[in-house]
Each structure stands twice: as structure tokens, then as C-alpha cells.
Amino acid sequence: MNIEVSTNIGDKFLLGLEEVLNVIDSINRSDDDEDVIIFQNNIFVTPLFILPLLVYVNGCNKRIRYQYSNNYLNTIQFGNGGLKPDELESGTFHDLMDKCSFKTYIPIISFPTDL
């Protein structure tokens, strides 16, 4: 099933949570083994949308793919599931965070939970 995300979620704070619940509902209603979430080119998303979506997809029993050509989603490392500090060479993570200190965003960071 193709699931289109076209609402500009950055306009209203809680709209991100409402929209991610709609996407999750669409995934749950789909009988397909694989779903594709399609982001429109000009879309802007908030953490209240993108983080619950990643958590849900990581725990989902079906294959979920993303289709987008949005630079913002690339910049925040969405397609990779976030930066994984434990997979980076020593000092690289700190250097990446230093580069973000003057930005209005930080990338998604995926810390391991199996300590």
C-alpha cells in the first residue's frame, strides 16, 4: 500500500501527532506485506511526527519503505533511522554535533538500548 504524507506538519504543533497516528492507522489497515510511505517534496515535519513514526516502524512486523526527495529528511538522517553513535568512529559523533550547534535542528539520534 502507498501511504501519502502531504500535510505540511510544521504549521501547527500538535498536527504532527495527529498525522502520524493517521499514517500508523493506514499501515495497520493495510493487508500488504510491504507499505511505502511517500513524502511530498515540499513537506516539513516536526519531531512529534517523525520520532513516533520511526519507533513504530522499527517495531512493526511488516516491511516499510520510504520514498522522498526532501533534503530536510536527509539532513536529519531520517532514511537511515538516525545517527547511530555506537557505529561511528571515535570523535565523529561529537564533531557532527558541533556542526549542528548553530543550526535550528539536530539530526535524529538512535542510541542503543541493549546496554
Backbone as numpy.savetxt, mean C-alpha at the origin, in Angstrom:
# Nx Ny Nz CAx CAy CAz Cx Cy Cz
-10.87 -11.03 -10.54 -11.70 -9.86 -10.54 -10.82 -8.62 -10.54
-11.17 -7.65 -11.35 -10.49 -6.35 -11.34 -11.23 -5.42 -10.40
-10.50 -4.81 -9.49 -11.08 -3.88 -8.52 -10.45 -2.52 -8.77
-11.24 -1.57 -9.18 -10.74 -0.23 -9.52 -10.78 0.68 -8.30
-9.68 1.38 -8.07 -9.61 2.40 -7.03 -9.39 3.71 -7.75
-10.43 4.54 -7.76 -10.33 5.79 -8.49 -10.66 7.01 -7.64
-11.15 6.79 -6.43 -11.47 7.91 -5.54 -10.20 8.57 -5.07
-10.15 9.90 -5.13 -8.99 10.63 -4.62 -9.11 10.67 -3.10
-8.43 9.76 -2.45 -8.61 9.51 -1.03 -7.99 10.59 -0.16
-7.12 11.40 -0.69 -6.48 12.43 0.11 -7.38 13.60 0.46
-8.57 13.69 -0.16 -9.44 14.84 0.06 -10.04 14.91 1.47
-10.46 13.76 2.00 -11.10 13.72 3.31 -10.41 12.65 4.14
-10.10 12.96 5.38 -9.27 12.12 6.23 -9.82 10.69 6.37
-11.06 10.52 6.77 -11.60 9.19 7.02 -12.06 8.46 5.77
-12.05 9.14 4.64 -12.46 8.50 3.39 -11.55 7.32 3.06
-10.30 7.38 3.45 -9.37 6.28 3.19 -9.81 5.00 3.86
-10.26 5.09 5.08 -10.72 3.91 5.81 -11.99 3.35 5.17
-12.90 4.22 4.80 -14.13 3.79 4.14 -13.82 3.10 2.80
-12.93 3.69 2.03 -12.60 3.13 0.72 -11.87 1.80 0.83
-10.95 1.65 1.79 -10.24 0.38 1.93 -11.21 -0.72 2.36
-12.20 -0.40 3.16 -13.20 -1.39 3.53 -14.01 -1.83 2.31
-14.27 -0.90 1.39 -14.96 -1.25 0.14 -14.11 -2.19 -0.72
-12.80 -1.92 -0.79 -11.90 -2.77 -1.57 -11.83 -4.16 -0.95
-11.69 -4.21 0.38 -11.62 -5.51 1.08 -12.92 -6.28 0.87
-14.05 -5.60 0.92 -15.34 -6.25 0.67 -15.40 -6.82 -0.74
-14.89 -6.08 -1.71 -14.86 -6.57 -3.10 -14.00 -7.82 -3.22
-12.87 -7.83 -2.54 -11.99 -9.00 -2.55 -12.72 -10.20 -1.94
-13.39 -9.97 -0.82 -14.10 -11.05 -0.13 -15.26 -11.60 -0.96
-15.92 -10.76 -1.74 -17.05 -11.20 -2.57 -16.61 -11.91 -3.84
-15.36 -11.73 -4.22 -14.85 -12.33 -5.44 -14.62 -13.83 -5.26
-15.08 -14.59 -6.25 -14.84 -16.04 -6.24 -13.56 -16.42 -6.97
-12.88 -15.42 -7.54 -11.66 -15.68 -8.29 -10.51 -16.07 -7.37
-9.56 -16.83 -7.90 -8.36 -17.19 -7.14 -7.37 -16.04 -7.08
-7.51 -15.10 -8.00 -6.62 -13.95 -8.07 -7.44 -12.70 -8.36
-7.15 -11.64 -7.62 -7.78 -10.34 -7.86 -6.71 -9.32 -8.20
-7.08 -8.33 -9.01 -6.17 -7.27 -9.40 -6.75 -5.95 -8.92
-6.00 -5.24 -8.10 -6.42 -3.91 -7.65 -5.78 -2.90 -8.58
-6.62 -2.14 -9.27 -6.16 -1.19 -10.28 -6.29 0.22 -9.73
-5.17 0.89 -9.61 -5.14 2.27 -9.14 -5.08 3.21 -10.34
-5.95 4.20 -10.37 -5.92 5.19 -11.43 -4.64 6.02 -11.32
-4.18 6.59 -12.42 -2.89 7.29 -12.46 -2.79 8.48 -11.51
-3.85 9.22 -11.34 -3.77 10.45 -10.56 -4.21 10.28 -9.11
-4.29 9.06 -8.64 -4.83 8.83 -7.31 -3.82 9.20 -6.22
-4.35 9.72 -5.12 -3.54 9.98 -3.94 -4.18 9.21 -2.79
-3.40 8.48 -2.05 -3.92 7.67 -0.95 -3.29 8.10 0.37
-3.99 7.82 1.46 -3.51 8.16 2.79 -3.08 6.88 3.52
-2.36 7.02 4.62 -2.00 5.85 5.41 -3.22 5.06 5.89
-4.35 5.74 6.13 -5.56 5.04 6.56 -6.14 4.14 5.48
-5.70 4.31 4.26 -6.10 3.41 3.17 -5.03 2.36 2.92
-3.82 2.80 2.72 -2.78 1.92 2.19 -2.29 0.89 3.22
-2.18 1.28 4.47 -1.65 0.35 5.48 -2.63 -0.78 5.80
-3.93 -0.49 6.04 -4.85 -1.63 6.24 -4.93 -2.54 5.01
-4.82 -1.96 3.82 -4.85 -2.78 2.61 -3.67 -3.74 2.58
-2.47 -3.26 2.89 -1.29 -4.13 2.89 -1.40 -5.23 3.95
-1.90 -4.88 5.13 -2.06 -5.88 6.19 -3.06 -6.96 5.74
-4.17 -6.52 5.16 -5.17 -7.47 4.70 -4.60 -8.38 3.60
-3.96 -7.78 2.62 -3.43 -8.55 1.49 -2.38 -9.56 1.97
-1.54 -9.16 2.91 -0.51 -10.08 3.42 -1.10 -11.29 4.12
-2.30 -11.14 4.70 -2.93 -12.26 5.38 -4.00 -12.96 4.56
-4.20 -12.52 3.34 -5.26 -13.04 2.46 -4.84 -14.39 1.88
-5.80 -15.27 1.70 -5.52 -16.61 1.17 -5.52 -16.68 -0.34
-5.73 -15.56 -1.01 -5.72 -15.58 -2.47 -4.64 -14.65 -2.98
-4.32 -14.78 -4.22 -3.29 -13.93 -4.84 -3.91 -12.58 -5.19
-3.23 -11.52 -4.75 -3.66 -10.15 -5.05 -2.51 -9.47 -5.79
-2.81 -8.93 -6.96 -1.82 -8.17 -7.71 -2.27 -6.72 -7.78
-1.30 -5.85 -8.00 -1.58 -4.42 -8.14 -1.22 -3.97 -9.54
-2.00 -3.05 -10.05 -1.70 -2.43 -11.34 -1.76 -0.93 -11.15
-0.61 -0.28 -11.35 -0.55 1.18 -11.21 0.68 1.72 -11.90
0.62 2.99 -12.22 1.79 3.68 -12.77 1.95 5.01 -12.05
1.66 4.98 -10.78 1.64 6.18 -9.95 2.99 6.33 -9.24
3.68 7.43 -9.48 4.99 7.64 -8.86 4.92 7.68 -7.34
3.83 8.24 -6.80 3.70 8.31 -5.34 3.70 6.91 -4.73
2.95 5.99 -5.32 2.92 4.63 -4.79 4.28 3.96 -4.88
5.04 4.25 -5.93 6.42 3.75 -6.02 7.30 4.37 -4.95
7.15 5.67 -4.75 7.98 6.40 -3.78 7.81 5.86 -2.37
6.58 5.53 -1.99 6.37 5.03 -0.63 6.58 3.52 -0.52
7.09 2.90 -1.61 7.44 1.48 -1.63 6.22 0.56 -1.50
5.08 1.00 -2.00 3.85 0.22 -1.89 3.96 -1.13 -2.60
4.40 -1.14 -3.82 4.46 -2.37 -4.60 5.36 -3.43 -4.02
6.33 -3.02 -3.22 7.26 -3.96 -2.58 6.77 -4.40 -1.20
5.63 -3.88 -0.77 5.16 -4.18 0.57 5.88 -3.38 1.63
6.58 -2.34 1.21 7.32 -1.49 2.14 8.80 -1.81 2.19
9.55 -0.90 2.77 10.97 -1.15 3.02 11.11 -2.20 4.11
12.04 -3.08 3.95 12.28 -4.13 4.94 13.69 -3.93 5.49
13.80 -3.21 6.63 15.12 -2.87 7.18 16.01 -4.08 7.41
15.43 -5.22 7.77 16.23 -6.40 8.05 16.84 -7.01 6.78
16.37 -6.57 5.60 16.92 -7.07 4.33 17.90 -6.10 3.69
18.15 -4.97 4.34 19.05 -3.95 3.79 20.43 -4.07 4.42
21.42 -3.62 3.70 22.78 -3.61 4.25 22.87 -2.60 5.39
23.82 -2.81 6.26 24.01 -1.95 7.43 24.14 -0.48 7.02
23.35 0.38 7.64 23.41 1.81 7.39 22.51 2.28 6.25
22.10 1.39 5.37 21.27 1.77 4.23 19.92 2.30 4.67
19.29 1.61 5.63 17.98 2.04 6.11 18.07 3.44 6.72
19.07 3.67 7.53 19.27 4.98 8.16 19.47 6.06 7.09
20.25 5.77 6.07 20.47 6.72 4.97 19.16 7.03 4.25
18.35 6.02 4.00 17.07 6.24 3.34 16.14 7.11 4.19
16.15 6.89 5.50 15.31 7.70 6.38 15.82 9.15 6.47
17.12 9.33 6.42 17.69 10.68 6.40 17.21 11.47 5.19
17.12 10.80 4.04 16.66 11.47 2.82 15.20 11.92 2.94
14.44 11.26 3.78 13.02 11.59 3.95 12.79 12.68 4.99
13.82 13.09 5.69 13.62 14.02 6.81 13.09 15.38 6.38
13.25 15.74 5.14 12.74 17.02 4.65 11.54 16.85 3.72
10.98 15.66 3.69 9.83 15.36 2.83 8.54 15.43 3.64
7.42 15.37 2.96 6.12 15.35 3.63 5.59 13.92 3.75
6.42 12.94 3.49 6.02 11.55 3.55 7.22 10.71 3.98
6.95 9.51 4.41 8.00 8.51 4.59 7.52 7.25 3.88
8.42 6.38 3.48 7.98 5.15 2.84 7.32 4.22 3.86
6.58 3.26 3.36 6.02 2.22 4.21 7.19 1.39 4.71
7.19 1.09 6.00 8.27 0.33 6.59 7.69 -0.96 7.16
8.24 -2.08 6.76 7.73 -3.39 7.17 8.77 -4.04 8.10
8.50 -3.95 9.40 9.40 -4.55 10.38 9.00 -6.00 10.63
9.97 -6.87 10.83 9.62 -8.27 11.12 8.96 -8.39 12.48
8.02 -9.33 12.57 7.32 -9.54 13.85 7.71 -10.84 14.50
8.54 -11.61 13.86 8.95 -12.90 14.41 10.33 -12.83 15.05
10.44 -12.01 16.06 11.73 -11.83 16.73 12.07 -13.06 17.46
